[in-house]
Amino acid sequence: SSSIFPATSASGITAISNAQKAEEVARTVYVGNVNSQVHINILDPKLIQLAIRKQISTEQLINFFARCGPITYCRMAGDESHPSRFAFIEFATLTGAQAAMLLNGTTLLDRPIK
């Protein structure tokens, strides 16, 4: 008799079929050249420049890509001390992932994303 529950391994980890994994990967978009440190120059009356650093958040990435469709997962990756990082964004649909890929070259903060 077949079970209504997903197959589990001896360690208790749920097994995911190759088809399910391939479909998940197809809905996931790699986003490169994400600026994790933005420098904004402000000139005061004495012309002294102050640099303010701001790191992009996962929430900002989700908000930026939400125009493409519902997002099920977003993860920033790469060295946090490096000014350029990358992210993986998984969409609920393949159509959402395809729409996100059309944003290649769009400026996010001050860099074109890839």
C-alpha positions as CSV (number, residue, x, y, z in Angstrom):
1,S,0.0,0.0,0.0
2,S,1.2,3.5,-0.7
3,S,1.7,6.1,2.0
4,I,0.2,9.6,1.8
5,F,3.4,11.0,3.4
6,P,6.6,11.7,1.5
7,A,9.3,9.1,1.7
8,T,11.8,9.5,4.5
9,S,15.3,8.2,4.9
10,A,16.6,6.3,7.9
11,S,17.8,9.7,9.3
12,G,14.2,11.1,9.1
13,I,15.0,13.5,6.3
14,T,12.1,13.8,3.8
15,A,13.2,12.6,0.3
16,I,12.4,15.0,-2.6
17,S,11.9,13.5,-6.0
18,N,14.2,14.5,-8.9
19,A,11.3,16.0,-10.7
20,Q,10.3,18.1,-7.7
21,K,13.9,19.3,-7.2
22,A,14.3,20.2,-10.9
23,E,11.1,22.2,-10.8
24,E,12.3,24.0,-7.7
25,V,15.6,24.8,-9.4
26,A,13.8,26.1,-12.5
27,R,11.9,28.6,-10.3
28,T,15.1,29.9,-8.6
29,V,17.0,32.9,-10.0
30,Y,20.6,33.7,-9.3
31,V,21.1,37.5,-8.7
32,G,24.6,38.7,-9.0
33,N,26.3,42.1,-8.4
34,V,24.1,42.9,-5.4
35,N,25.7,45.9,-3.7
36,S,25.9,45.2,0.0
37,Q,27.5,48.5,0.8
38,V,26.2,51.7,-0.7
39,H,28.2,54.9,-0.2
40,I,26.1,58.1,-0.1
41,N,28.1,61.3,-0.1
42,I,26.7,64.2,1.8
43,L,28.4,67.6,1.7
44,D,28.0,69.8,4.8
45,P,28.4,73.6,4.7
46,K,32.2,73.2,5.1
47,L,32.4,70.8,2.2
48,I,33.4,67.8,4.4
49,Q,32.2,64.6,2.9
50,L,30.6,62.0,5.2
51,A,30.2,58.4,3.9
52,I,27.2,56.5,5.1
53,R,27.2,52.7,4.6
54,K,23.9,50.9,4.1
55,Q,23.7,47.2,3.4
56,I,20.8,45.8,1.3
57,S,18.5,43.5,3.2
58,T,16.8,40.4,2.2
59,E,13.5,42.3,2.7
60,Q,14.6,44.9,0.1
61,L,15.5,42.2,-2.4
62,I,12.1,40.6,-1.9
63,N,10.3,43.9,-2.3
64,F,12.3,44.6,-5.5
65,F,11.5,41.3,-7.1
66,A,7.9,41.0,-5.8
67,R,6.7,42.7,-9.1
68,C,7.6,39.5,-10.8
69,G,5.5,37.2,-8.7
70,P,5.2,35.6,-5.3
71,I,8.5,34.7,-3.7
72,T,8.9,31.5,-1.6
73,Y,12.5,31.9,-0.6
74,C,15.3,34.5,-0.7
75,R,18.9,34.0,0.5
76,M,21.8,36.5,0.4
77,A,25.1,34.7,0.0
78,G,28.8,35.7,-0.3
79,D,31.2,37.4,2.0
80,E,29.3,40.0,4.1
81,S,32.5,42.2,4.2
82,H,32.8,42.2,0.4
83,P,31.0,45.1,-1.3
84,S,29.4,42.8,-4.0
85,R,27.3,39.8,-3.0
86,F,24.8,37.5,-4.7
87,A,21.4,36.1,-3.9
88,F,19.1,33.2,-4.7
89,I,15.4,33.9,-5.1
90,E,12.9,31.2,-5.5
91,F,9.6,32.1,-7.0
92,A,6.3,30.3,-6.5
93,T,5.9,29.9,-10.3
94,L,8.2,29.5,-13.3
95,T,6.5,32.6,-14.8
96,G,7.8,34.6,-11.9
97,A,11.3,33.4,-12.3
98,Q,11.2,34.2,-16.0
99,A,10.0,37.7,-15.3
100,A,12.8,38.2,-12.8
101,M,15.4,37.2,-15.4
102,L,14.1,40.1,-17.6
103,L,15.4,42.5,-14.9
104,N,19.0,41.7,-15.8
105,G,20.8,45.0,-16.0
106,T,18.3,46.9,-13.9
107,T,19.8,49.1,-11.3
108,L,19.3,48.0,-7.7
109,L,20.6,50.7,-5.3
110,D,23.6,51.8,-7.4
111,R,24.6,48.7,-9.5
112,P,23.1,46.9,-12.4
113,I,22.1,43.4,-11.2
114,K,23.1,40.4,-13.3
